[in-house]
């Protein structure tokens, strides 16, 4: 099974409402990232799912999630504008639903 996550808003359009941009997120440790011209392929070794990131900008956001204080800040540092933010929230919600990213727990 594969999932497509892209800032065009396709994927889980209703999932955005449940995605918290102000929470800290991270790539799941069982996920491998393979950059591609179109964005990236993500493979989850635990669930055996494959996801496609349909833009290099979304890959930049995903790579920043682990260090940024929130998903919103990861988006800002990757150059995502306020107008683009809803589409990126939808893409991140899709990645959260498919277990590619998960909330980061403070130690």
PyMOL commands that place a pseudoatom at each C-alpha (Angstrom):
pseudoatom trace, name=CA, resn=UNK, resi=1, chain=A, elem=C, hetatm=0, pos=[0.000, 0.000, 0.000]
pseudoatom trace, name=CA, resn=UNK, resi=2, chain=A, elem=C, hetatm=0, pos=[1.249, 3.485, -0.749]
pseudoatom trace, name=CA, resn=UNK, resi=3, chain=A, elem=C, hetatm=0, pos=[0.284, 6.972, 0.320]
pseudoatom trace, name=CA, resn=UNK, resi=4, chain=A, elem=C, hetatm=0, pos=[0.839, 10.196, -1.557]
pseudoatom trace, name=CA, resn=UNK, resi=5, chain=A, elem=C, hetatm=0, pos=[1.516, 13.332, 0.435]
pseudoatom trace, name=CA, resn=UNK, resi=6, chain=A, elem=C, hetatm=0, pos=[1.831, 16.571, -1.386]
pseudoatom trace, name=CA, resn=UNK, resi=7, chain=A, elem=C, hetatm=0, pos=[1.169, 20.226, -0.790]
pseudoatom trace, name=CA, resn=UNK, resi=8, chain=A, elem=C, hetatm=0, pos=[-1.442, 20.231, -3.539]
pseudoatom trace, name=CA, resn=UNK, resi=9, chain=A, elem=C, hetatm=0, pos=[-3.997, 19.186, -0.951]
pseudoatom trace, name=CA, resn=UNK, resi=10, chain=A, elem=C, hetatm=0, pos=[-4.692, 15.700, -2.298]
pseudoatom trace, name=CA, resn=UNK, resi=11, chain=A, elem=C, hetatm=0, pos=[-4.558, 12.780, 0.066]
pseudoatom trace, name=CA, resn=UNK, resi=12, chain=A, elem=C, hetatm=0, pos=[-6.465, 13.000, 3.341]
pseudoatom trace, name=CA, resn=UNK, resi=13, chain=A, elem=C, hetatm=0, pos=[-8.162, 16.365, 2.906]
pseudoatom trace, name=CA, resn=UNK, resi=14, chain=A, elem=C, hetatm=0, pos=[-10.322, 15.946, 5.995]
pseudoatom trace, name=CA, resn=UNK, resi=15, chain=A, elem=C, hetatm=0, pos=[-7.372, 14.932, 8.159]
pseudoatom trace, name=CA, resn=UNK, resi=16, chain=A, elem=C, hetatm=0, pos=[-6.014, 18.487, 8.290]
pseudoatom trace, name=CA, resn=UNK, resi=17, chain=A, elem=C, hetatm=0, pos=[-8.578, 19.496, 10.902]
pseudoatom trace, name=CA, resn=UNK, resi=18, chain=A, elem=C, hetatm=0, pos=[-7.085, 16.954, 13.320]
pseudoatom trace, name=CA, resn=UNK, resi=19, chain=A, elem=C, hetatm=0, pos=[-3.442, 17.814, 12.635]
pseudoatom trace, name=CA, resn=UNK, resi=20, chain=A, elem=C, hetatm=0, pos=[-1.814, 20.071, 15.215]
pseudoatom trace, name=CA, resn=UNK, resi=21, chain=A, elem=C, hetatm=0, pos=[0.711, 22.340, 13.502]
pseudoatom trace, name=CA, resn=UNK, resi=22, chain=A, elem=C, hetatm=0, pos=[1.746, 23.748, 16.874]
pseudoatom trace, name=CA, resn=UNK, resi=23, chain=A, elem=C, hetatm=0, pos=[2.850, 20.378, 18.225]
pseudoatom trace, name=CA, resn=UNK, resi=24, chain=A, elem=C, hetatm=0, pos=[6.381, 19.002, 17.789]
pseudoatom trace, name=CA, resn=UNK, resi=25, chain=A, elem=C, hetatm=0, pos=[6.609, 16.121, 15.346]
pseudoatom trace, name=CA, resn=UNK, resi=26, chain=A, elem=C, hetatm=0, pos=[9.337, 13.811, 14.104]
pseudoatom trace, name=CA, resn=UNK, resi=27, chain=A, elem=C, hetatm=0, pos=[9.942, 11.235, 11.436]
pseudoatom trace, name=CA, resn=UNK, resi=28, chain=A, elem=C, hetatm=0, pos=[9.203, 7.790, 12.836]
pseudoatom trace, name=CA, resn=UNK, resi=29, chain=A, elem=C, hetatm=0, pos=[12.537, 6.045, 13.599]
pseudoatom trace, name=CA, resn=UNK, resi=30, chain=A, elem=C, hetatm=0, pos=[11.464, 3.077, 11.450]
pseudoatom trace, name=CA, resn=UNK, resi=31, chain=A, elem=C, hetatm=0, pos=[11.111, 5.273, 8.352]
pseudoatom trace, name=CA, resn=UNK, resi=32, chain=A, elem=C, hetatm=0, pos=[13.753, 5.447, 5.666]
pseudoatom trace, name=CA, resn=UNK, resi=33, chain=A, elem=C, hetatm=0, pos=[13.883, 8.492, 3.368]
pseudoatom trace, name=CA, resn=UNK, resi=34, chain=A, elem=C, hetatm=0, pos=[15.101, 8.289, -0.213]
pseudoatom trace, name=CA, resn=UNK, resi=35, chain=A, elem=C, hetatm=0, pos=[15.300, 11.717, -1.893]
pseudoatom trace, name=CA, resn=UNK, resi=36, chain=A, elem=C, hetatm=0, pos=[14.157, 11.853, -5.517]
pseudoatom trace, name=CA, resn=UNK, resi=37, chain=A, elem=C, hetatm=0, pos=[13.829, 14.609, -8.138]
pseudoatom trace, name=CA, resn=UNK, resi=38, chain=A, elem=C, hetatm=0, pos=[10.097, 14.874, -7.458]
pseudoatom trace, name=CA, resn=UNK, resi=39, chain=A, elem=C, hetatm=0, pos=[10.490, 14.920, -3.642]
pseudoatom trace, name=CA, resn=UNK, resi=40, chain=A, elem=C, hetatm=0, pos=[11.135, 11.632, -1.853]
pseudoatom trace, name=CA, resn=UNK, resi=41, chain=A, elem=C, hetatm=0, pos=[10.077, 8.098, -1.124]
pseudoatom trace, name=CA, resn=UNK, resi=42, chain=A, elem=C, hetatm=0, pos=[9.422, 7.154, 2.492]
pseudoatom trace, name=CA, resn=UNK, resi=43, chain=A, elem=C, hetatm=0, pos=[9.385, 3.519, 3.558]
pseudoatom trace, name=CA, resn=UNK, resi=44, chain=A, elem=C, hetatm=0, pos=[8.168, 2.407, 6.985]
pseudoatom trace, name=CA, resn=UNK, resi=45, chain=A, elem=C, hetatm=0, pos=[9.888, -0.846, 7.956]
pseudoatom trace, name=CA, resn=UNK, resi=46, chain=A, elem=C, hetatm=0, pos=[7.330, -1.595, 10.683]
pseudoatom trace, name=CA, resn=UNK, resi=47, chain=A, elem=C, hetatm=0, pos=[4.147, -1.166, 8.646]
pseudoatom trace, name=CA, resn=UNK, resi=48, chain=A, elem=C, hetatm=0, pos=[5.798, -1.915, 5.272]
pseudoatom trace, name=CA, resn=UNK, resi=49, chain=A, elem=C, hetatm=0, pos=[4.096, 1.150, 3.795]
pseudoatom trace, name=CA, resn=UNK, resi=50, chain=A, elem=C, hetatm=0, pos=[5.523, 3.351, 1.087]
pseudoatom trace, name=CA, resn=UNK, resi=51, chain=A, elem=C, hetatm=0, pos=[4.716, 7.054, 0.849]
pseudoatom trace, name=CA, resn=UNK, resi=52, chain=A, elem=C, hetatm=0, pos=[5.579, 9.566, -1.826]
pseudoatom trace, name=CA, resn=UNK, resi=53, chain=A, elem=C, hetatm=0, pos=[6.476, 13.150, -0.988]
pseudoatom trace, name=CA, resn=UNK, resi=54, chain=A, elem=C, hetatm=0, pos=[5.455, 14.999, -4.109]
pseudoatom trace, name=CA, resn=UNK, resi=55, chain=A, elem=C, hetatm=0, pos=[7.704, 18.024, -3.733]
pseudoatom trace, name=CA, resn=UNK, resi=56, chain=A, elem=C, hetatm=0, pos=[11.231, 18.857, -2.582]
pseudoatom trace, name=CA, resn=UNK, resi=57, chain=A, elem=C, hetatm=0, pos=[9.719, 21.559, -0.342]
pseudoatom trace, name=CA, resn=UNK, resi=58, chain=A, elem=C, hetatm=0, pos=[7.672, 18.956, 1.545]
pseudoatom trace, name=CA, resn=UNK, resi=59, chain=A, elem=C, hetatm=0, pos=[10.831, 16.891, 1.980]
pseudoatom trace, name=CA, resn=UNK, resi=60, chain=A, elem=C, hetatm=0, pos=[12.515, 19.980, 3.464]
pseudoatom trace, name=CA, resn=UNK, resi=61, chain=A, elem=C, hetatm=0, pos=[9.652, 20.324, 5.957]
pseudoatom trace, name=CA, resn=UNK, resi=62, chain=A, elem=C, hetatm=0, pos=[9.805, 16.641, 6.944]
pseudoatom trace, name=CA, resn=UNK, resi=63, chain=A, elem=C, hetatm=0, pos=[13.574, 16.847, 7.452]
pseudoatom trace, name=CA, resn=UNK, resi=64, chain=A, elem=C, hetatm=0, pos=[13.144, 19.859, 9.770]
pseudoatom trace, name=CA, resn=UNK, resi=65, chain=A, elem=C, hetatm=0, pos=[10.437, 18.301, 11.947]
pseudoatom trace, name=CA, resn=UNK, resi=66, chain=A, elem=C, hetatm=0, pos=[12.885, 16.639, 14.350]
pseudoatom trace, name=CA, resn=UNK, resi=67, chain=A, elem=C, hetatm=0, pos=[14.596, 19.890, 15.354]
pseudoatom trace, name=CA, resn=UNK, resi=68, chain=A, elem=C, hetatm=0, pos=[11.817, 22.451, 15.001]
pseudoatom trace, name=CA, resn=UNK, resi=69, chain=A, elem=C, hetatm=0, pos=[9.738, 23.305, 18.077]
pseudoatom trace, name=CA, resn=UNK, resi=70, chain=A, elem=C, hetatm=0, pos=[6.558, 22.719, 16.023]
pseudoatom trace, name=CA, resn=UNK, resi=71, chain=A, elem=C, hetatm=0, pos=[5.399, 21.611, 12.595]
pseudoatom trace, name=CA, resn=UNK, resi=72, chain=A, elem=C, hetatm=0, pos=[4.453, 25.229, 11.906]
pseudoatom trace, name=CA, resn=UNK, resi=73, chain=A, elem=C, hetatm=0, pos=[8.060, 26.316, 12.569]
pseudoatom trace, name=CA, resn=UNK, resi=74, chain=A, elem=C, hetatm=0, pos=[9.391, 23.479, 10.406]
pseudoatom trace, name=CA, resn=UNK, resi=75, chain=A, elem=C, hetatm=0, pos=[7.194, 24.768, 7.590]
pseudoatom trace, name=CA, resn=UNK, resi=76, chain=A, elem=C, hetatm=0, pos=[8.307, 28.370, 8.093]
pseudoatom trace, name=CA, resn=UNK, resi=77, chain=A, elem=C, hetatm=0, pos=[11.993, 27.435, 8.137]
pseudoatom trace, name=CA, resn=UNK, resi=78, chain=A, elem=C, hetatm=0, pos=[11.485, 25.503, 4.886]
pseudoatom trace, name=CA, resn=UNK, resi=79, chain=A, elem=C, hetatm=0, pos=[10.031, 28.622, 3.247]
pseudoatom trace, name=CA, resn=UNK, resi=80, chain=A, elem=C, hetatm=0, pos=[6.333, 27.688, 3.341]
pseudoatom trace, name=CA, resn=UNK, resi=81, chain=A, elem=C, hetatm=0, pos=[4.136, 30.800, 3.227]
pseudoatom trace, name=CA, resn=UNK, resi=82, chain=A, elem=C, hetatm=0, pos=[0.987, 31.368, 5.297]
pseudoatom trace, name=CA, resn=UNK, resi=83, chain=A, elem=C, hetatm=0, pos=[-1.089, 30.883, 2.141]
pseudoatom trace, name=CA, resn=UNK, resi=84, chain=A, elem=C, hetatm=0, pos=[0.559, 27.504, 1.497]
pseudoatom trace, name=CA, resn=UNK, resi=85, chain=A, elem=C, hetatm=0, pos=[0.309, 26.325, 5.114]
pseudoatom trace, name=CA, resn=UNK, resi=86, chain=A, elem=C, hetatm=0, pos=[-3.131, 24.624, 4.859]
pseudoatom trace, name=CA, resn=UNK, resi=87, chain=A, elem=C, hetatm=0, pos=[-1.933, 22.412, 1.992]
pseudoatom trace, name=CA, resn=UNK, resi=88, chain=A, elem=C, hetatm=0, pos=[1.202, 21.445, 3.931]
pseudoatom trace, name=CA, resn=UNK, resi=89, chain=A, elem=C, hetatm=0, pos=[-0.909, 20.711, 7.022]
pseudoatom trace, name=CA, resn=UNK, resi=90, chain=A, elem=C, hetatm=0, pos=[-2.994, 18.347, 4.890]
pseudoatom trace, name=CA, resn=UNK, resi=91, chain=A, elem=C, hetatm=0, pos=[0.141, 16.614, 3.589]
pseudoatom trace, name=CA, resn=UNK, resi=92, chain=A, elem=C, hetatm=0, pos=[1.567, 16.289, 7.122]
pseudoatom trace, name=CA, resn=UNK, resi=93, chain=A, elem=C, hetatm=0, pos=[-1.778, 14.932, 8.362]
pseudoatom trace, name=CA, resn=UNK, resi=94, chain=A, elem=C, hetatm=0, pos=[-1.579, 12.268, 5.669]
pseudoatom trace, name=CA, resn=UNK, resi=95, chain=A, elem=C, hetatm=0, pos=[1.930, 11.354, 6.822]
pseudoatom trace, name=CA, resn=UNK, resi=96, chain=A, elem=C, hetatm=0, pos=[0.765, 11.191, 10.445]
pseudoatom trace, name=CA, resn=UNK, resi=97, chain=A, elem=C, hetatm=0, pos=[-2.194, 8.975, 9.534]
pseudoatom trace, name=CA, resn=UNK, resi=98, chain=A, elem=C, hetatm=0, pos=[0.123, 6.603, 7.660]
pseudoatom trace, name=CA, resn=UNK, resi=99, chain=A, elem=C, hetatm=0, pos=[2.530, 6.578, 10.666]
pseudoatom trace, name=CA, resn=UNK, resi=100, chain=A, elem=C, hetatm=0, pos=[5.425, 8.120, 8.729]
pseudoatom trace, name=CA, resn=UNK, resi=101, chain=A, elem=C, hetatm=0, pos=[5.645, 10.960, 11.252]
pseudoatom trace, name=CA, resn=UNK, resi=102, chain=A, elem=C, hetatm=0, pos=[4.645, 10.920, 14.893]
pseudoatom trace, name=CA, resn=UNK, resi=103, chain=A, elem=C, hetatm=0, pos=[4.346, 13.386, 17.751]
pseudoatom trace, name=CA, resn=UNK, resi=104, chain=A, elem=C, hetatm=0, pos=[7.664, 14.058, 19.432]
pseudoatom trace, name=CA, resn=UNK, resi=105, chain=A, elem=C, hetatm=0, pos=[7.735, 13.327, 23.153]
pseudoatom trace, name=CA, resn=UNK, resi=106, chain=A, elem=C, hetatm=0, pos=[9.815, 15.646, 25.320]
pseudoatom trace, name=CA, resn=UNK, resi=107, chain=A, elem=C, hetatm=0, pos=[12.302, 13.837, 27.540]
for i in range(1, 107): cmd.bond("trace and resi %d" % i, "trace and resi %d" % (i + 1))
show_as sticks, trace
zoom trace
